[in-house]
Amino acid sequence: MRSTLINTLIDTLQEDENTCFSEDIIEETIQEFQRHISRLNGKEAAKILLSTQNYIQRSTLKIHETFEVHVGDVCYIDFGQAYLNESGFQHFGLVISKLNGKVFVVPMTSNSYTYAQAYDRIENPSGRKHLMRFGQRNGLNRESVLFINDCKFINPTRIIEIVGHLDMNDAFFMKIQKRVGFCLFKEGVR
C-alpha cells in the first residue's frame, strides 16, 4: 500500500511542470529520509549520505566537465541508491563499452565471500557464472570480482576516479566481454 506522501508525489508528476511544489511535501520527505537514515548502522548511513552528496554536486555536470573515460578503465563509481541485491552506492567498476555519451560498466566488489562463489573454469567450475574473478590488478588493492548481472550504462559523471586500466586488446578483457555477452544474451534466452 502506498503512503499518502507517495501518492501526492505521483500526482505532482502528472501536473504541469510550472506548478509550485509544496514545502510540506519537501519537509515530510526530508523527515522520512532522516528517520530511515537514523535506523541504519554508521557504514550504511554513510554510503547513502555520500551518494546523496555526490548526486547534489555532480548530477548536473556535463560529460566534458569531468575527465576522459576510456574503454578498459577501472573506476571508482557512485552507482547511487540501490534496491535489495543491486550494486549501488560506491563501488569499483570496469568500463567495457561507450555509446552516445554513456559508458557501459560492470560493477565489482572485493568481498571475499562473493569472490569464492565466482565461477572459474579451473578453481571453481561449479561457481556462479554471473560472477567473474577479476583478481588484484590495475589500481585495486584486493582481489575483486565482477558483478556481470549488474552491468549497465551510466553517465560518466558518476565516475569519481579512474584508478587503473585494462587494455581492450588484452586477452582477459576480451574474456570479460565474452562472459558479459554470454550472461546477458545466451543464458537469459529460453
C-alpha positions as CSV (number, residue, x, y, z in Angstrom):
1,M,0.0,0.0,0.0
2,R,1.3,3.4,-0.9
3,S,1.7,6.2,1.5
4,T,-0.2,9.5,1.1
5,L,3.2,11.2,0.5
6,I,4.0,8.8,-2.4
7,N,0.5,9.3,-3.9
8,T,0.9,13.1,-3.6
9,L,4.3,12.9,-5.4
10,I,2.9,10.7,-8.1
11,D,0.0,13.2,-8.6
12,T,2.6,16.0,-8.8
13,L,4.4,14.2,-11.6
14,Q,1.2,14.3,-13.7
15,E,0.7,18.1,-13.2
16,D,2.1,20.9,-15.3
17,E,5.8,21.5,-14.5
18,N,5.1,25.1,-13.6
19,T,3.1,24.0,-10.6
20,C,4.6,25.1,-7.3
21,F,5.9,22.4,-5.1
22,S,4.6,22.3,-1.6
23,E,7.1,23.0,1.2
24,D,5.1,20.5,3.3
25,I,5.9,17.7,0.9
26,I,9.6,18.6,0.9
27,E,9.7,18.7,4.7
28,E,7.8,15.4,5.0
29,T,10.2,13.7,2.6
30,I,13.2,15.0,4.4
31,Q,11.8,13.8,7.8
32,E,11.1,10.4,6.3
33,F,14.6,10.2,4.9
34,Q,16.1,11.3,8.3
35,R,14.1,8.5,10.1
36,H,15.3,6.0,7.6
37,I,19.0,7.0,7.9
38,S,18.8,7.1,11.7
39,R,17.8,3.4,11.8
40,L,20.9,2.3,9.8
41,N,24.3,1.4,11.1
42,G,27.0,4.0,10.5
43,K,28.5,2.4,7.4
44,E,25.2,2.0,5.7
45,A,24.1,5.6,6.6
46,A,27.4,7.0,5.3
47,K,27.0,5.2,1.9
48,I,23.6,6.8,1.4
49,L,24.6,10.2,2.6
50,L,27.8,10.2,0.5
51,S,25.8,9.1,-2.6
52,T,23.3,11.9,-1.9
53,Q,26.1,14.5,-1.7
54,N,27.7,13.2,-4.9
55,Y,24.3,13.5,-6.6
56,I,23.8,17.0,-5.4
57,Q,27.3,18.1,-6.5
58,R,27.7,16.1,-9.7
59,S,24.2,15.4,-11.3
60,T,24.2,18.5,-13.5
61,L,27.8,18.2,-14.7
62,K,28.3,17.9,-18.4
63,I,30.4,14.9,-19.6
64,H,33.3,17.1,-20.6
65,E,33.4,18.7,-17.2
66,T,34.9,15.6,-15.6
67,F,37.7,13.6,-17.2
68,E,38.1,11.5,-20.3
69,V,36.9,7.9,-19.7
70,H,38.2,5.1,-21.9
71,V,37.1,1.5,-22.5
72,G,39.1,-0.6,-20.1
73,D,39.3,2.0,-17.4
74,V,38.9,0.6,-13.8
75,C,37.0,3.3,-12.0
76,Y,35.6,4.2,-8.6
77,I,31.9,4.9,-9.2
78,D,28.9,6.1,-7.3
79,F,26.1,4.0,-8.6
80,G,23.5,5.8,-6.5
81,Q,20.8,4.3,-4.4
82,A,20.0,0.6,-4.8
83,Y,17.3,-1.8,-4.1
84,L,18.0,-5.2,-2.5
85,N,20.5,-7.3,-4.4
86,E,21.6,-4.5,-6.7
87,S,25.0,-2.9,-6.9
88,G,24.7,0.6,-5.6
89,F,26.4,3.4,-3.9
90,Q,30.2,3.4,-4.2
91,H,31.9,0.5,-5.9
92,F,34.7,-0.1,-8.4
93,G,33.7,-0.9,-11.9
94,L,35.2,-1.7,-15.3
95,V,34.2,0.3,-18.4
96,I,33.7,-2.2,-21.2
97,S,32.0,0.0,-23.8
98,K,31.0,3.6,-24.6
99,L,27.8,4.6,-26.5
100,N,26.3,8.0,-27.1
101,G,27.9,9.8,-24.2
102,K,27.4,7.0,-21.7
103,V,29.7,4.2,-20.5
104,F,28.8,0.6,-20.0
105,V,30.3,-0.6,-16.7
106,V,30.5,-3.9,-14.8
107,P,30.4,-3.2,-11.0
108,M,32.8,-5.1,-8.8
109,T,33.4,-6.0,-5.2
110,S,36.3,-7.2,-3.1
111,N,34.0,-9.2,-0.8
112,S,35.9,-12.4,-0.2
113,Y,32.7,-14.5,0.1
114,T,31.5,-13.3,-3.2
115,Y,34.9,-13.9,-4.7
116,A,34.8,-17.5,-3.5
117,Q,31.4,-18.0,-5.2
118,A,32.6,-16.8,-8.6
119,Y,32.8,-19.2,-11.5
120,D,36.4,-20.2,-12.5
121,R,36.9,-22.9,-15.1
122,I,39.8,-24.4,-13.1
123,E,39.4,-23.4,-9.4
124,N,35.6,-23.3,-9.2
125,P,33.8,-24.9,-12.2
126,S,30.5,-25.1,-10.3
127,G,30.7,-21.4,-9.3
128,R,28.2,-18.7,-10.3
129,K,28.7,-17.6,-13.9
130,H,27.3,-14.1,-13.3
131,L,30.3,-13.5,-11.0
132,M,33.7,-13.3,-12.7
133,R,37.0,-13.1,-10.9
134,F,39.0,-10.0,-11.8
135,G,41.8,-10.6,-9.3
136,Q,44.0,-7.9,-7.8
137,R,45.2,-5.7,-10.7
138,N,45.0,-2.3,-12.2
139,G,44.8,0.0,-9.2
140,L,42.9,-2.4,-6.9
141,N,44.5,-3.3,-3.6
142,R,42.4,-6.5,-3.1
143,E,41.2,-9.4,-5.2
144,S,37.9,-8.4,-6.8
145,V,35.0,-10.0,-8.6
146,L,32.8,-8.6,-11.4
147,F,29.0,-8.5,-10.9
148,I,28.1,-9.2,-14.5
149,N,24.4,-9.4,-13.7
150,D,24.6,-5.7,-12.5
151,C,26.3,-4.2,-15.6
152,K,24.6,-1.1,-17.1
153,F,25.1,2.1,-18.9
154,I,25.8,5.1,-16.7
155,N,26.5,8.8,-17.1
156,P,30.3,9.2,-16.9
157,T,29.9,11.9,-14.3
158,R,29.1,9.1,-11.8
159,I,32.8,8.2,-12.1
160,I,34.6,9.6,-9.1
161,E,38.1,8.4,-10.0
162,I,39.9,6.3,-12.6
163,V,42.3,4.0,-10.7
164,G,43.6,1.7,-13.4
165,H,43.3,0.4,-16.9
166,L,43.0,-2.9,-18.7
167,D,43.9,-2.8,-22.4
168,M,40.9,-3.7,-24.5
169,N,43.2,-5.8,-26.7
170,D,44.2,-7.9,-23.6
171,A,43.0,-11.5,-23.7
172,F,41.5,-11.1,-20.2
173,F,39.5,-8.0,-21.4
174,M,38.1,-10.0,-24.3
175,K,37.3,-12.9,-22.0
176,I,35.2,-10.4,-19.8
177,Q,33.4,-9.1,-22.9
178,K,32.6,-12.7,-23.9
179,R,31.3,-13.6,-20.4
180,V,29.1,-10.5,-20.3
181,G,27.6,-11.4,-23.7
182,F,27.0,-14.9,-22.6
183,C,25.3,-13.9,-19.3
184,L,23.2,-11.2,-21.0
185,F,22.2,-12.9,-24.2
186,K,22.7,-16.6,-24.2
187,E,22.0,-17.8,-20.7
188,G,18.9,-15.5,-20.4
189,V,17.2,-16.6,-23.7
190,R,14.9,-19.5,-23.1
